[in-house]
C-alpha cells in the first residue's frame, strides 16, 4: 500500500501540470488574437477617386475668366458632376455657365447653370463656381466639355477641356 500512494499522487500532479499548461496556452493565444493592431483583412470601404489638386490663379482679376474645369464622379455609378471655377470683377452680379458635353464630336448633354459667388478682395474681384446636376456619361472615353460663360454685362468667354472619365 505504501507504493500505490506515491503513484496516485504523481498522476494527480501530472494532471495539474497538463491542465496548467493548457490554461497558459489558452491565455497566450487569447492575448495574441485579441491584441489591437493592424488588420490583415482587406478593407471593404468604397474606393475614392483622387484627382490632382488644382492650383488656382492668385493674380488680380481684371474681367470675366474661366480658371479651372473639373469633374466629380459618383462612385459606383456612371454619373458625374461637371464644374468650372472662374473669376469676374466685383460689379458683376450674375454669371451663367452653359456646359456642352461632346463624345466623338456628337453632343451628348447640355446644361445651363447660374454661378455662386465668393468675394476675393485680395484679388480685386470675386470668384465663382458653376456645377451641373448629375449627368450620365460614358467611362474611359475621351469626353470634351465646352463651357460658355456669360455675365450680366453680356461679356462672354469660353473654355474647353477633354476628360477621360474614370
Secondary structure, 3 states (H helix, E strand, C coil): CHHHHHHHHHHHHHHHHHHHHHHHHHHHHHHHHHCCCCCCCCCCCCCCCCCCCCCCCCCCCCCCEEEEEEEEECCCCCEEEEEEEEEECCCCCCEEEEEEEEECCEEEEEEEEECEEEEEHHHCEEEEEEECCCEECCCCCEEEEEEEEEECCCCEEEEEEEEECC
